[in-house]
Amino acid sequence: MVCNMGFGSFLGMKIDTLLGKLEYFVVDSFTTRSCSIKLKSGEVSITNETVEAMFGLPNKGLDFKTLDECDKN
């Protein structure tokens, strides 16, 4: 079901470590007003397309709110 919804790329992600310097930098440098990360050399805009490219998240498709609830087992 996860793959069918377009979120299959999350299945292989390992999230078992403490946040490192990069993660803190990204959070501290993120600007909500422009939805970008400020760097010394400029800004990196965060768009639907960049999120799709980096994480493999679908930029379109099914609205998860309309899907039937799945069995938790």
Secondary structure as GFF3:
##gff-version 3
##sequence-region A 1 73
A	DSSP	three_ten_helix	8	10	.	.	.	ID=ss1
A	DSSP	alpha_helix	21	29	.	.	.	ID=ss2
A	DSSP	beta_strand	30	31	.	.	.	ID=ss3
A	DSSP	beta_strand	36	39	.	.	.	ID=ss4
A	DSSP	beta_strand	42	45	.	.	.	ID=ss5
A	DSSP	alpha_helix	48	55	.	.	.	ID=ss6
A	DSSP	three_ten_helix	64	66	.	.	.	ID=ss7
###
